[in-house]
Amino acid sequence: MKERRNLFQTIFGKKEKEEPREYSTYKMLDGYNAHFSSFGKETYDSKVARTAIDRIASQAAKMTPKHIQEDINHPIKGDINFLLQNKPNPIMTTYDFIYKIVSQLYAYNNAFVYIAKDRRGFITGFYPIISYEQNLLKDRENNIYLRFKFIDGNTYTLPYEELIHLRRNYNKNDFFGDSNAILQTDLDTAHISSEGTKNAIKMSNSIKGILNFTNSMIKAEDIKKNRDEFVDNFIGTGNKNGIAALDSKATFQEINLKPITLTKDQMAMVNQNIYDYFGVSEQIIRNDYTSEQWNAFYEGVIEPLSIQFEEAFTYAIFNTNAIKEGHKIIFTTHRLQYASLDQKIKLLNTILPYALVTKDTALELLDMHPLGGEEGAKILQSLN
């Protein structure tokens, strides 16, 4: 009979009894608590914020991670490179992996990746950790740990050196990125406006008012009965012409409730405040951008992310000696894929005299199939 395993066991293995270890709360210089929680109002629950985060995460997920030594021309085709470029863990592709990390980073301003290793110390996988609470601890030797508390009640304590920790809005706290609390007013306004519009539509499709009966001696149950009949006959879906008719026994006084909703310009301003917070323009949100607008987004958002990923992954994966020998993880992007054809041709004409590109590089730049082999590796050079 096969043993049933859950995702917790897949990531951390069987939770064996550990040797008793005494932990204490890590004291930070800034005086802030050594505690971070993502529980409460979630930025990701906002449609506007989620759209902005999706645009960033979906573009960042196109980055290609590579294990190199010294420079990009010396790739290392080992287990680390294979995992990062193909399947970082059993349930995620590289795209899924990067997308999840970036979306977590922007939703909570902290993202954690556990580096799983076998008993020999070889890396076997990379797992984004989704927990709602993290506590910073230390042992008697002042080694730093993070205790993760998961939504199902499980907890797990990991050495900080076994984690890739990415932070955003890293300012007040020594270890954690600041929360998105400053954005909450705009998120609440966007939500209330959306709900107000929905309720306004509902109210516009119904008659609201007071039904007055001239007979002051009418019983309470008769009032309710007459009201229900009036609603069924004149306000319900059965009344297709929208006209109500009453005899002298009752009068109807309509109450004209005008719900307050934001104007189109006001709503656009609220949404833009949220987009600005994430550094995303409306053109990027609509996927209707020029090459200039894409380059601005790339330089302001994607490029800083690639640098952050490179440094975080490199220093978490390799020891000091390996780094001194030139080992690093880079995250490359094809920035020019969004340039216009005229811009690509102009670039090629500029660099061809310097013999900087191969035939295959030029073909890929023009979105054409590479030749491959020796022919594709030949350097192009202008004769002019």
C-alpha positions in Angstrom: 0.0 0.0 0.0 1.4 3.3 -1.1 2.0 6.0 1.6 -0.1 9.1 1.3 1.9 12.3 1.2 0.8 15.9 1.4 2.5 19.0 0.0 4.0 19.7 3.4 5.8 16.4 3.4 6.8 16.8 -0.3 8.6 20.1 0.6 10.0 19.3 4.0 9.9 15.5 4.1 8.7 13.6 7.1 8.8 15.8 10.1 11.1 13.7 12.2 11.8 14.4 15.9 14.5 17.0 16.0 17.1 17.2 18.7 15.9 19.6 21.4 17.0 23.1 20.4 16.4 26.2 22.3 15.2 29.2 20.3 14.7 32.8 21.4 13.3 35.8 19.6 15.9 37.6 17.5 16.4 41.2 18.7 16.6 43.8 15.9 18.3 47.2 16.1 15.3 49.0 14.7 13.1 48.0 17.7 10.5 46.4 15.5 9.0 43.0 16.2 10.9 40.0 14.8 7.5 38.9 13.4 5.8 39.3 10.0 2.2 38.4 9.2 0.4 38.3 5.9 -2.9 37.6 7.6 -5.6 40.3 7.4 -6.7 42.5 4.5 -4.9 41.2 1.5 -3.8 43.4 -1.4 -4.2 40.5 -3.7 -8.0 40.5 -3.0 -8.4 43.8 -4.9 -9.2 43.3 -8.6 -7.2 46.5 -9.5 -4.2 45.5 -7.5 -4.3 41.9 -8.7 -4.3 43.1 -12.3 -1.3 45.3 -11.7 0.6 42.5 -10.0 -0.4 40.0 -12.8 1.1 42.3 -15.4 4.4 42.5 -13.5 4.5 38.8 -12.6 3.6 37.6 -16.1 6.4 39.7 -17.7 8.9 38.9 -15.0 8.1 35.2 -15.4 9.6 35.4 -18.9 13.1 35.8 -17.4 15.4 32.9 -18.0 17.5 31.8 -15.0 21.0 30.6 -15.7 23.9 29.2 -13.7 27.1 30.8 -15.0 30.7 31.2 -14.1 32.4 34.6 -14.6 30.2 35.6 -17.5 27.2 34.6 -19.6 29.5 32.9 -22.2 30.4 30.3 -19.6 27.2 28.5 -18.6 27.3 25.7 -16.1 25.1 22.8 -17.2 24.6 21.2 -13.8 21.7 20.2 -11.6 21.1 23.8 -10.4 20.8 25.1 -13.9 18.5 22.2 -14.9 16.2 22.8 -12.0 15.9 26.5 -12.5 15.4 26.4 -16.2 13.0 23.4 -16.3 11.2 22.4 -13.2 12.3 24.0 -9.9 10.1 21.6 -8.0 7.7 18.7 -8.9 4.6 20.9 -9.2 5.9 24.1 -10.9 7.4 25.0 -14.2 10.0 27.8 -14.3 7.3 30.3 -15.4 5.0 29.2 -12.6 7.9 29.4 -10.1 8.9 33.0 -11.0 5.3 34.2 -11.4 4.4 32.9 -7.9 7.5 34.5 -6.3 6.9 37.9 -7.9 3.1 37.9 -7.1 3.9 37.0 -3.5 6.6 39.7 -3.4 4.2 42.4 -4.6 1.2 41.2 -2.5 3.1 41.0 0.8 6.5 42.7 0.1 8.2 39.5 1.2 8.8 36.3 -0.7 10.5 33.2 0.6 12.0 30.2 -1.3 13.2 27.1 0.5 16.3 25.5 -1.0 15.7 21.7 -0.5 18.8 19.5 -0.3 19.5 15.8 0.0 21.6 14.2 2.7 24.8 14.9 0.7 24.0 18.6 0.5 23.0 18.6 -3.2 20.1 20.9 -4.1 17.0 18.9 -5.1 14.4 21.7 -5.5 13.3 25.2 -4.9 10.0 25.8 -3.2 8.2 29.1 -2.7 6.8 29.1 0.9 3.3 30.4 1.4 2.7 30.9 5.1 0.6 33.5 6.9 3.1 34.2 9.7 6.9 34.2 10.1 8.9 34.6 13.3 12.6 35.4 13.4 14.5 33.3 15.9 18.0 32.6 17.0 19.7 29.7 18.8 22.4 29.8 21.4 25.1 30.2 18.7 23.3 33.2 17.3 22.3 31.3 14.1 19.2 32.9 12.6 16.0 30.9 11.9 12.6 31.6 10.5 9.6 29.8 11.9 6.8 29.5 9.4 3.2 29.1 10.5 0.9 27.7 7.9 -2.9 28.1 7.5 -3.5 24.5 8.4 -1.8 24.9 11.8 1.5 23.3 10.8 4.8 25.1 11.7 8.3 24.6 10.5 11.5 26.2 11.5 14.2 26.7 8.9 17.7 28.1 9.0 17.7 31.5 7.4 20.7 30.5 5.2 18.5 27.8 3.6 16.1 30.5 2.3 16.0 32.9 -0.6 14.4 36.0 0.8 13.2 38.7 -1.5 11.9 42.0 -0.1 10.1 45.0 -1.4 9.7 48.4 0.4 12.6 47.4 2.5 13.0 50.3 4.9 11.8 50.3 8.5 12.4 46.7 9.5 15.9 45.1 9.6 14.7 41.8 8.0 11.3 42.2 6.5 9.8 44.4 3.8 7.2 46.9 5.0 3.6 46.1 4.5 1.2 47.5 1.8 -0.9 49.2 4.5 -0.2 52.7 2.9 -2.2 51.5 -0.1 -5.2 50.4 1.8 -7.2 53.6 1.5 -7.0 53.5 -2.3 -7.9 49.8 -2.3 -10.9 50.4 0.0 -12.1 53.3 -2.2 -11.8 51.2 -5.4 -13.8 48.4 -3.7 -16.5 50.7 -2.3 -16.9 52.4 -5.6 -17.3 49.0 -7.4 -19.9 47.9 -4.8 -21.7 51.2 -5.1 -22.0 50.9 -8.8 -23.4 47.4 -8.5 -25.9 48.5 -5.9 -26.9 51.5 -8.0 -27.7 49.3 -10.9 -29.9 47.1 -8.6 -31.7 50.1 -7.2 -32.4 51.6 -10.6 -34.3 48.5 -11.5 -36.7 48.7 -8.6 -39.4 51.0 -7.2 -38.9 52.1 -3.6 -41.4 54.0 -1.6 -44.1 54.0 1.1 -47.6 52.5 0.7 -50.2 54.4 2.7 -53.6 52.9 3.5 -56.5 55.3 4.1 -58.2 52.9 6.5 -56.6 53.6 9.9 -58.2 50.5 11.5 -56.6 48.0 9.2 -54.9 45.1 10.9 -51.1 44.5 10.9 -51.4 41.2 9.0 -53.6 42.9 6.4 -51.0 45.7 5.9 -48.4 43.0 5.3 -50.7 41.1 2.9 -51.6 44.2 0.9 -47.9 45.2 0.7 -46.8 41.8 -0.5 -49.6 41.8 -3.2 -48.5 45.3 -4.3 -44.9 44.2 -4.6 -45.8 41.0 -6.5 -48.2 42.8 -8.9 -46.3 46.0 -9.6 -42.7 45.8 -8.5 -41.8 42.2 -9.2 -40.8 40.7 -12.5 -44.4 40.0 -13.5 -45.1 43.7 -14.1 -43.5 44.2 -17.5 -44.9 47.7 -18.3 -43.6 49.3 -15.1 -46.9 51.0 -14.3 -48.7 50.6 -10.9 -52.5 51.1 -10.4 -54.2 51.7 -7.0 -57.7 52.4 -5.9 -58.7 55.0 -3.2 -57.9 52.6 -0.4 -54.1 53.2 -0.7 -51.6 55.7 -2.0 -48.0 55.1 -3.0 -45.3 57.7 -2.3 -42.0 56.9 -4.2 -38.7 57.5 -2.4 -36.1 58.6 -4.9 -32.8 57.3 -3.6 -29.9 58.5 -5.6 -26.8 56.4 -4.8 -23.5 58.3 -4.7 -21.0 56.8 -7.1 -17.6 58.0 -8.4 -17.5 59.6 -11.8 -15.5 57.9 -14.6 -12.6 60.4 -14.1 -12.7 59.9 -10.3 -12.6 56.1 -10.7 -9.8 56.3 -13.2 -7.8 58.5 -10.7 -8.3 55.9 -7.9 -7.2 53.1 -10.2 -4.2 55.1 -11.4 -3.1 55.7 -7.8 -2.9 51.9 -7.4 -1.2 51.4 -10.7 1.4 54.1 -9.8 2.1 52.3 -6.5 3.1 49.3 -8.4 4.9 51.2 -11.1 2.6 50.1 -13.9 1.1 52.4 -16.5 -2.4 52.0 -17.9 -1.0 51.1 -21.3 0.8 48.1 -19.7 -2.4 47.2 -17.8 -4.3 47.1 -21.1 -1.5 45.3 -22.9 -1.6 48.1 -25.5 1.8 49.7 -25.3 4.5 51.1 -27.6 8.1 50.0 -27.5 8.9 53.2 -25.7 6.3 52.5 -23.0 7.5 48.9 -22.7 11.1 50.1 -22.3 10.0 52.5 -19.5 8.2 49.6 -17.8 11.2 47.3 -18.3 13.7 49.8 -16.8 11.5 50.8 -13.9 10.1 47.3 -12.9 11.5 44.3 -14.7 15.2 45.2 -14.7 15.3 45.9 -11.0 13.5 42.6 -10.4 16.1 40.7 -12.4 18.9 42.3 -10.4 17.2 41.5 -7.1 16.6 37.9 -8.2 20.2 37.5 -9.3 21.7 38.7 -6.1 19.2 36.9 -3.8 19.6 33.5 -5.6 23.3 33.8 -6.0 24.1 34.5 -2.3 21.6 31.9 -1.0 22.7 29.1 -3.3 26.5 29.5 -3.3 29.0 29.8 -0.5 31.6 32.5 -0.4 34.3 30.5 -2.1 32.1 29.5 -5.1 31.1 33.2 -5.5 34.7 34.2 -5.5 35.3 31.7 -8.3 32.7 33.5 -10.3 29.6 31.2 -9.8 26.3 33.2 -10.0 22.7 32.9 -11.0 21.5 35.4 -13.6 18.0 36.1 -14.9 18.1 37.2 -18.5 15.4 39.0 -20.4 14.9 39.6 -24.1 14.4 43.3 -23.8 14.3 43.9 -27.6 11.5 41.5 -28.4 9.0 44.4 -28.0 10.9 46.8 -30.2 9.4 47.6 -33.6 10.8 46.0 -36.7 12.3 49.3 -37.8 14.0 49.7 -34.5 15.5 46.2 -34.7 16.8 46.8 -38.2 18.3 50.1 -37.2 20.0 48.4 -34.3 21.5 45.7 -36.5 22.7 48.2 -39.0 24.4 50.0 -36.1 26.2 47.0 -34.6 27.0 45.0 -37.8 30.2 46.9 -38.6 31.6 45.8 -35.2 31.1 42.1 -35.7 29.2 41.7 -32.5 26.4 39.3 -33.5 26.0 35.9 -35.1 23.6 35.0 -37.8 21.4 33.2 -35.3 21.3 36.2 -33.0 20.3 38.5 -35.8 17.6 36.0 -37.0 16.2 35.6 -33.4 16.1 39.4 -33.1 14.0 39.6 -36.2 11.7 36.8 -34.9 13.0 34.3 -37.5 14.0 30.7 -37.1 17.7 30.3 -36.3 20.0 28.3 -38.7 21.8 26.4 -36.0 25.2 24.7 -36.2 28.3 26.3 -37.6 26.4 28.4 -40.1 24.3 30.0 -37.4 27.3 30.6 -35.2 29.1 32.7 -37.9 29.7 36.3 -37.1 27.9 38.9 -39.2 29.9 41.9 -40.3 29.0 44.7 -42.7 31.3 45.2 -45.6 30.6 49.0 -45.7 
